[in-house]
Amino acid sequence: MSWQLWVVIALVAAGVVVLAVTRMRHAQHVFDDITQLDGPTESSRPGLSDDEIARARDRAAARARQAEEDTGRRRGHG
């Protein structure tokens, strides 16, 4: 009966290892994409002007401020 517990523990440990390996491989791909120096940057893509990039940055900042304000209101009720 106790060997069955060890089998379950081993299966769970193997699952955790597989999950960790897949997450680390994904993280490595993301890191490689970020640090790739010869790839196109956001501002060098054709079809986007500086104004469009600035407007997109402003929208992202506004969403971040709104999310921060919403989170702050919820914390106050606790």
N, C-alpha and C positions, 0 to 999 in steps of 0.2 A: 504494500500500500504506500509506503514512503517513497518508493522509486517513482511512483506516478507524480508525486509532488515535485520531484526533481526534474521530471520530464516537462511539466508545465512551466517550471521556473526557467529551464533551458530554452523553451520555445518563446517565452516572453522576452528573455534576454536577447535571443536571436532577432526577434522582431524589433527591439529597440536599436540594436546595432544596424540593421538594415535601414530603419528610418533615419538614424543619424548619418549614415553614409550617403543616402540620397539627398538629405538636406545639405550636407557639406559639398557634394558635387554641384548642386544647384547654386550654392553660395560661391563656389569657385567660378562657375560660368558668369555669374553676375559681376564678380570682381574683375574677371578678364574683360567683360564688356565695358566696365567703367574705366579701367586703366588702359584700354586700347588707344594708342596715340594716333594712329593713322586713320581712324574711322571718322565719318562725318559728324560734325557737331550740330547741335540744335540750330545755331544761328547760321550755319553754312548750307542748310537745306534749301534747294531752289523752291521758289513759290511762297516763301515766308519772308515778309519784310520785317524790319526792326520794330515797326509799330505793332504788328501782329504778335510778335514775341513779347513785347512789353505788355500788351493787353492780356495775353495768356498768363504772364507772371502776376499781373494785378488781380486777375480772377482767382488764381491759386492762393494768393495772399489773403484775399477777402474770404475765401472758403476756410482757410486756416484760422483767421480771426473769429469767424462765426462759430466754428467748431470749438474754439477755446472759450468763447462766451457761453455757449450751450453747456459745456462741461462745467464751467464755473458756477452756473446757476444750479445745476444738479447737486454739486457738492454742498451748497449752502443749506439744502433741506435735510441733510443727513444727521 
